[in-house]
Amino acid sequence: MCHNCFSKIRWISDPKCSKCGYPFPANIDRNAKRLLCPDCLVNKSKIDWMRAATVYDDGSKGIILPFKHAGKINFKGMISNSMVGLLKECPHEIDIIVPVPLANARLRQRGYNQSAIIGSEISKMTGIKMDVRTVSRTKWTHDMGHLKAKERKKNISGAFRVNKDLKGKNVLLIDDVRTTGATLEELAKVLKKAGVKTVSGLVFARVVRDF
């Protein structure tokens, strides 16, 4: 990646929500012991901790879209390196890495699962085991790029199944982009029902909207 493209990326740093990592304005009062964004204050998310490396915008799209759709997997090192350092903020000791699974038809179409590629790199860097068979998709879901938050939630409902005993485990979910969080929330819900102790999430980019 050239310096010009790299400089356009909006990296997420402090101050940010202590739970979901949503970036705050630089002039916010940092004296609070635990900064929480409005969503985390009012919603009971199934995800115990979440972080993203970058804001999803034109800068990060130049990396993630070719990586996701055009086979540019040579970006995997840069993407994974930018994410793995965020794990030092995680309050839980992670037992297993679980990449967001793709439907079989989409996996055959694309030829690879971009989340599994990222997860594999992070597993190598941290020594934490990754298992792509832990969770599977139970149904095909429509492309959610054009859907609103409620539509995304409905579309993804019931799409995942836990295949292994994870009772008492601390799980780290890996994905490329968080838009509304519907996919990660659905995964966290089925994992918690399966007895998982904590669910954390780590993505390369997230959509940031004004509250």
MOZI-V219912 format. One record per pair of residues at least 24 apart in sequence whose ideal C-beta (glycine too) atoms are under 10 Angstrom apart, sorted by the first residue. I is the first residue (numbers start at 1). J is the second residue. D is the distance in whole Angstrom. If there is no record, write none. Layout:
I_J_D ; I_J_D
This chain:
1_62_8 ; 1_63_7 ; 1_74_10 ; 1_75_8 ; 1_78_7 ; 5_59_8 ; 5_62_6 ; 5_63_8 ; 6_59_9 ; 6_62_9 ; 6_63_9 ; 6_78_9 ; 7_59_8 ; 8_57_9 ; 8_58_7 ; 8_59_4 ; 8_60_9 ; 8_61_10 ; 8_62_7 ; 9_53_9 ; 9_54_5 ; 9_55_8 ; 9_57_9 ; 9_58_10 ; 9_59_4 ; 9_60_6 ; 9_61_10 ; 9_62_8 ; 9_63_7 ; 9_78_10 ; 9_82_9 ; 9_205_9 ; 10_54_6 ; 10_55_4 ; 10_56_9 ; 10_57_6 ; 10_58_10 ; 10_59_6 ; 10_60_7 ; 10_205_9 ; 10_208_8 ; 11_52_10 ; 11_53_7 ; 11_54_6 ; 11_55_8 ; 11_59_9 ; 11_60_9 ; 11_82_8 ; 12_51_8 ; 12_52_6 ; 12_53_6 ; 12_54_6 ; 12_55_6 ; 12_82_10 ; 12_86_9 ; 12_205_9 ; 12_206_8 ; 12_208_8 ; 13_53_10 ; 14_89_10 ; 16_51_8 ; 16_52_9 ; 16_89_9 ; 17_41_9 ; 17_50_9 ; 17_51_10 ; 18_49_9 ; 18_89_9 ; 18_91_9 ; 19_45_8 ; 19_47_8 ; 19_48_8 ; 19_49_6 ; 19_50_7 ; 19_51_10 ; 19_91_10 ; 20_45_7 ; 20_47_7 ; 20_48_10 ; 20_49_8 ; 20_50_4 ; 20_51_8 ; 20_52_9 ; 20_178_9 ; 20_181_8 ; 20_201_8 ; 20_206_9 ; 21_49_8 ; 21_50_5 ; 21_51_4 ; 21_52_6 ; 21_53_9 ; 21_86_8 ; 21_89_8 ; 21_178_9 ; 21_201_9 ; 21_202_9 ; 21_203_9 ; 21_206_8 ; 22_50_9 ; 22_51_10 ; 22_52_9 ; 22_206_8 ; 22_208_7 ; 22_209_9 ; 22_211_9 ; 23_52_9 ; 23_54_10 ; 23_55_7 ; 23_206_9 ; 23_208_6 ; 37_211_7 ; 38_211_5 ; 39_181_9 ; 39_211_8 ; 43_181_10 ; 43_185_10 ; 45_181_8 ; 45_184_9 ; 45_185_7 ; 45_188_8 ; 45_189_10 ; 45_199_9 ; 45_201_10 ; 46_181_10 ; 46_184_9 ; 46_185_6 ; 46_186_9 ; 46_187_9 ; 46_188_4 ; 46_189_5 ; 46_190_9 ; 46_191_8 ; 46_192_6 ; 46_193_9 ; 46_196_10 ; 46_199_6 ; 47_173_8 ; 47_178_10 ; 47_181_8 ; 47_184_6 ; 47_185_7 ; 47_187_9 ; 47_188_5 ; 47_189_10 ; 47_191_10 ; 47_192_10 ; 47_198_9 ; 47_199_5 ; 47_200_7 ; 47_201_5 ; 48_90_9 ; 48_91_8 ; 48_92_7 ; 48_170_9 ; 48_171_10 ; 48_188_8 ; 48_192_9 ; 48_196_10 ; 48_197_9 ; 48_198_5 ; 48_199_6 ; 48_200_6 ; 48_201_9 ; 49_87_10 ; 49_89_8 ; 49_90_6 ; 49_91_6 ; 49_92_7 ; 49_170_10 ; 49_172_9 ; 49_198_7 ; 49_199_8 ; 49_200_4 ; 49_201_7 ; 49_202_9 ; 50_86_10 ; 50_90_10 ; 50_173_9 ; 50_178_8 ; 50_181_8 ; 50_184_8 ; 50_188_10 ; 50_199_9 ; 50_200_7 ; 50_201_4 ; 50_202_8 ; 50_203_8 ; 50_206_8 ; 51_83_8 ; 51_85_10 ; 51_86_4 ; 51_87_8 ; 51_89_6 ; 51_90_8 ; 51_178_10 ; 51_200_8 ; 51_201_7 ; 51_202_6 ; 51_203_8 ; 51_206_9 ; 52_82_10 ; 52_83_8 ; 52_86_8 ; 52_175_10 ; 52_177_9 ; 52_178_6 ; 52_201_9 ; 52_202_8 ; 52_203_5 ; 52_204_7 ; 52_205_6 ; 52_206_4 ; 52_207_9 ; 52_208_9 ; 53_79_8 ; 53_80_10 ; 53_81_9 ; 53_82_4 ; 53_83_5 ; 53_84_9 ; 53_85_8 ; 53_86_7 ; 53_202_8 ; 53_203_8 ; 53_204_5 ; 53_205_7 ; 53_206_9 ; 54_79_9 ; 54_82_7 ; 54_83_9 ; 54_177_10 ; 54_203_9 ; 54_204_6 ; 54_205_5 ; 54_206_8 ; 54_208_10 ; 55_205_7 ; 55_206_7 ; 55_207_8 ; 55_208_5 ; 56_176_10 ; 56_177_6 ; 56_178_8 ; 56_179_7 ; 56_203_9 ; 56_204_9 ; 56_205_4 ; 56_206_6 ; 56_207_5 ; 56_208_7 ; 57_205_8 ; 57_207_9 ; 57_208_8 ; 59_205_9 ; 60_176_10 ; 60_177_8 ; 60_204_7 ; 60_205_4 ; 60_206_9 ; 61_177_9 ; 61_205_8 ; 63_176_10 ; 63_204_8 ; 63_205_8 ; 64_114_8 ; 64_176_6 ; 64_177_6 ; 64_203_10 ; 64_204_6 ; 64_205_6 ; 65_176_10 ; 65_177_9 ; 67_112_10 ; 67_114_6 ; 67_117_8 ; 67_118_9 ; 67_176_7 ; 67_204_9 ; 68_110_8 ; 68_112_10 ; 68_113_10 ; 68_114_5 ; 68_115_9 ; 68_117_10 ; 68_176_6 ; 68_177_8 ; 68_204_10 ; 69_110_8 ; 69_114_9 ; 71_110_8 ; 71_111_7 ; 71_112_8 ; 71_114_10 ; 72_114_10 ; 73_111_10 ; 73_112_7 ; 73_114_8 ; 73_117_6 ; 73_118_10 ; 75_114_10 ; 75_117_10 ; 75_118_10 ; 75_204_9 ; 76_114_8 ; 76_117_5 ; 76_118_6 ; 76_120_8 ; 76_121_5 ; 76_122_10 ; 77_121_7 ; 77_125_10 ; 78_121_10 ; 78_204_9 ; 79_114_9 ; 79_117_9 ; 79_118_6 ; 79_121_8 ; 79_122_10 ; 79_176_8 ; 79_203_10 ; 79_204_5 ; 79_205_9 ; 80_117_8 ; 80_118_5 ; 80_119_9 ; 80_120_9 ; 80_121_4 ; 80_122_5 ; 80_123_9 ; 80_124_9 ; 80_125_7 ; 80_174_9 ; 80_202_10 ; 80_204_8 ; 81_121_8 ; 81_122_9 ; 81_125_8 ; 82_204_7 ; 82_205_10 ; 83_118_7 ; 83_119_10 ; 83_121_9 ; 83_122_6 ; 83_125_9 ; 83_174_8 ; 83_176_10 ; 83_202_5 ; 83_203_7 ; 83_204_6 ; 83_205_10 ; 84_118_10 ; 84_121_8 ; 84_122_5 ; 84_123_10 ; 84_124_10 ; 84_125_5 ; 84_126_6 ; 84_202_8 ; 85_125_9 ; 86_202_6 ; 86_203_10 ; 87_122_8 ; 87_125_9 ; 87_126_7 ; 87_128_9 ; 87_172_8 ; 87_200_9 ; 87_202_7 ; 90_170_9 ; 90_172_8 ; 90_198_9 ; 90_200_6 ; 90_201_10 ; 90_202_8 ; 91_170_10 ; 91_198_9 ; 91_200_9 ; 92_170_4 ; 92_171_9 ; 92_172_8 ; 92_197_8 ; 92_198_5 ; 92_199_9 ; 92_200_6 ; 93_128_9 ; 93_170_6 ; 93_198_9 ; 94_122_10 ; 94_126_8 ; 94_128_5 ; 94_129_9 ; 94_169_9 ; 94_170_5 ; 94_171_7 ; 94_172_5 ; 94_198_9 ; 94_200_7 ; 94_202_9 ; 95_128_8 ; 95_129_8 ; 95_166_8 ; 95_168_9 ; 95_169_4 ; 95_170_5 ; 95_171_7 ; 95_172_8 ; 95_196_9 ; 95_197_9 ; 95_198_9 ; 96_123_9 ; 96_128_7 ; 96_129_6 ; 96_130_7 ; 96_131_6 ; 96_134_7 ; 96_164_9 ; 96_166_7 ; 96_169_6 ; 96_170_8 ; 96_171_6 ; 96_172_7 ; 96_196_9 ; 97_122_6 ; 97_123_5 ; 97_126_8 ; 97_128_5 ; 97_129_7 ; 97_130_4 ; 97_131_8 ; 97_132_9 ; 97_134_9 ; 97_171_8 ; 97_172_5 ; 97_173_8 ; 97_174_6 ; 97_200_10 ; 97_202_9 ; 98_130_7 ; 98_131_7 ; 98_132_8 ; 98_133_10 ; 98_134_5 ; 98_135_6 ; 98_162_9 ; 98_164_10 ; 98_166_9 ; 98_169_10 ; 98_171_5 ; 98_172_7 ; 98_173_6 ; 98_174_7 ; 98_187_8 ; 98_191_8 ; 98_196_10 ; 98_199_9 ; 99_123_10 ; 99_130_7 ; 99_131_9 ; 99_132_6 ; 99_134_9 ; 99_135_9 ; 99_172_10 ; 99_173_8 ; 99_174_5 ; 99_175_7 ; 99_176_10 ; 100_135_8 ; 100_137_9 ; 100_160_9 ; 100_173_6 ; 100_174_7 ; 100_175_4 ; 100_176_8 ; 100_183_6 ; 100_184_7 ; 100_186_10 ; 100_187_7 ; 100_201_9 ; 100_203_9 ; 101_132_7 ; 101_133_9 ; 101_134_9 ; 101_135_6 ; 101_136_6 ; 101_137_5 ; 101_138_10 ; 101_159_9 ; 101_160_7 ; 101_161_9 ; 101_187_9 ; 102_132_10 ; 102_136_10 ; 102_137_7 ; 102_141_10 ; 103_136_9 ; 103_137_5 ; 103_138_9 ; 103_139_8 ; 103_140_5 ; 103_141_7 ; 103_159_8 ; 104_136_9 ; 104_137_7 ; 104_140_9 ; 105_137_10 ; 105_140_6 ; 106_137_9 ; 106_140_8 ; 106_141_9 ; 106_143_9 ; 107_137_9 ; 113_176_10 ; 114_174_10 ; 114_175_9 ; 114_176_5 ; 114_177_9 ; 114_204_9 ; 115_173_9 ; 115_174_5 ; 115_175_5 ; 115_176_6 ; 115_177_10 ; 115_183_10 ; 115_203_9 ; 115_204_10 ; 116_174_8 ; 117_174_9 ; 117_176_9 ; 118_174_5 ; 118_175_8 ; 118_176_7 ; 118_202_9 ; 118_203_9 ; 118_204_7 ; 119_172_8 ; 119_173_9 ; 119_174_4 ; 119_175_9 ; 119_202_9 ; 120_174_9 ; 121_174_10 ; 122_172_8 ; 122_174_7 ; 122_202_8 ; 123_172_10 ; 123_174_9 ; 126_172_9 ; 128_170_10 ; 128_172_7 ; 130_172_9 ; 130_174_8 ; 131_163_9 ; 131_164_7 ; 131_166_10 ; 131_171_10 ; 133_163_6 ; 133_164_7 ; 134_162_7 ; 134_163_6 ; 134_164_5 ; 134_165_10 ; 134_166_7 ; 134_169_9 ; 134_171_8 ; 134_191_9 ; 134_194_10 ; 135_160_5 ; 135_161_7 ; 135_162_6 ; 135_163_7 ; 135_164_9 ; 135_166_9 ; 135_171_9 ; 135_173_9 ; 135_187_7 ; 135_190_7 ; 135_191_7 ; 135_194_9 ; 136_160_7 ; 136_161_5 ; 136_162_9 ; 136_163_6 ; 137_161_8 ; 138_190_10 ; 141_183_9 ; 141_186_10 ; 144_179_7 ; 144_180_8 ; 144_182_7 ; 144_183_8 ; 145_179_8 ; 147_179_9 ; 147_180_9 ; 147_182_9 ; 148_180_8 ; 149_179_9 ; 149_180_4 ; 149_181_9 ; 149_182_7 ; 150_180_9 ; 150_182_9 ; 151_180_9 ; 151_182_9 ; 152_179_7 ; 152_180_5 ; 152_181_9 ; 152_182_4 ; 152_183_8 ; 152_185_10 ; 152_186_9 ; 153_180_8 ; 153_181_9 ; 153_182_5 ; 153_183_9 ; 153_185_8 ; 153_186_8 ; 154_182_9 ; 155_182_8 ; 155_183_9 ; 155_186_10 ; 156_180_10 ; 156_182_5 ; 156_183_5 ; 156_184_10 ; 156_185_8 ; 156_186_5 ; 156_187_9 ; 157_182_9 ; 157_186_6 ; 157_189_9 ; 158_186_8 ; 158_189_10 ; 158_190_9 ; 159_183_8 ; 159_186_6 ; 159_187_9 ; 159_190_9 ; 160_186_6 ; 160_187_6 ; 160_188_10 ; 160_189_9 ; 160_190_5 ; 160_191_8 ; 161_190_7 ; 161_194_9 ; 162_187_9 ; 162_190_6 ; 162_191_6 ; 162_192_10 ; 162_193_8 ; 162_194_4 ; 162_195_9 ; 162_196_8 ; 163_194_9 ; 164_194_9 ; 165_194_8 ; 165_195_8 ; 166_191_7 ; 166_192_10 ; 166_194_6 ; 166_195_6 ; 166_196_5 ; 166_197_9 ; 166_199_10 ; 167_194_7 ; 167_195_4 ; 167_196_7 ; 167_197_8 ; 168_195_7 ; 168_196_8 ; 168_197_5 ; 168_198_10 ; 169_194_9 ; 169_195_8 ; 169_196_6 ; 169_197_6 ; 169_198_8 ; 169_199_10 ; 170_196_8 ; 170_197_6 ; 170_198_5 ; 170_199_8 ; 170_200_7 ; 171_196_5 ; 171_197_8 ; 171_198_7 ; 171_199_5 ; 171_200_7 ; 171_201_9 ; 172_198_9 ; 172_199_8 ; 172_200_5 ; 172_201_7 ; 172_202_6 ; 173_199_6 ; 173_200_7 ; 173_201_5 ; 173_202_7 ; 173_203_9 ; 174_200_10 ; 174_201_8 ; 174_202_6 ; 174_203_8 ; 174_204_9 ; 175_201_7 ; 175_202_8 ; 175_203_5 ; 175_204_8 ; 175_205_10 ; 175_206_10 ; 176_203_6 ; 176_204_5 ; 176_205_7 ; 177_203_6 ; 177_204_7 ; 177_205_5 ; 177_206_7 ; 177_207_8 ; 178_202_10 ; 178_203_5 ; 178_204_9 ; 178_205_8 ; 178_206_4 ; 178_207_7 ; 178_208_10 ; 179_203_10 ; 179_205_10 ; 179_206_8 ; 179_207_5 ; 180_206_10 ; 180_207_7 ; 180_209_10 ; 181_206_8 ; 181_207_9
